[in-house]
Amino acid sequence: MTGAEGTLKPASLSRPRQIAWAATIAAALLTLAIGVMTAGFSRLPFFQSHTFHGLPLEPPLPAADFTLTNQDGQPVRLTDYEGKLVLLVFGYTQCPDACPLTLFALNQALAELGDARGQVQVLMISVDPQTDTPKALKEYLSHFNPGFVGLTGSPQEIEAVTRAYGVFVEVEKEEATVDSHANHLVAHTAPTYAHTALTYVVDRQGQRVLALPLEMTPQDVAADLNFLLGQ
């Protein structure tokens, strides 16, 4: 993991996270290509008044609703946050790099918004539901911002959400440790996940309008969110 304000380099990642990085870049290029092929977003009034630092989705994509369990064990739907900008982060509590960097940057971006930060809600959807219990999510997110909401569910529920949002997830096999004296396997480490590292922005009308890459600065994120809040 790099420093909290550093930029993650592909070469510093293990193979599964190199895959995730490649998937993120591919998703970004696809997003840009869609924008160009659908009449060129620079000609539309919505995009003329602001130069986005993130990746605008044009046309906007409907944000699929879902019901998952929050860190307090309560059912939560995406539509519960209608009227706010919602930032969807897909990750897991044992993530060594992309997730803590993303959450740190989003917390800094909300601070940049000042009083407007109450109009933005960060939702972290776990891609590791077997490990990320509500209690684990609550403890983890408290290190970044107690207002962030962690969501988990059954593996089937999580898979349905990641599929709906086109999120790439790949599980790395568990690595067993060896007892050199007994010469047999004695324990397993928790699996790691390669996953898409984009944060999706859902506007007040329930449309997915923007994707925020990992390398964006908190100031650039705040600038994009400020523009969307003014729409």
LINGIMO-V945906 format. One line per field, one symbol per residue. ss: DSSP state (h for helix, s for strand, l for the rest). psi: psi as a letter, one per 30 degrees, with the letter a starting at -180 (. if undefined). Layout:
BEGIN
ss=???
psi=???
END
This chain:
BEGIN
ss=lllllllllhhhllhhhhhhhhhhhhhhhhhhhhhhhlllhhhlhhhhllllllssssssssllllssssllllssshhhhlllsssssssllllllhhhhhhhhhhhhhhhhhhhhhhssssssslllllllhhhhhhhhhllllllssssllhhhhhhhhhhllllsssllllssssllllsssssllllssslllssssllllsssssslllllhhhhhhhhhhhhll
psi=kllfglkkkefflleefeeeeeeeeeeeeeeeeeeefhgjfffkeefefkjkfajkjjllkkjklljakafggkkkleffgkflkkjjkkalfgkfdeeeeeeeeeeeeeeffbffffgkkkkjjkgiffeileeeeeeefffejffkkkkaaleeeeeeeeeeghkkkkkkkkkklkjfefhlkflklkllkklkgkkkkkafggkjfkkjlefkleeeeeeeeeeeff.
END
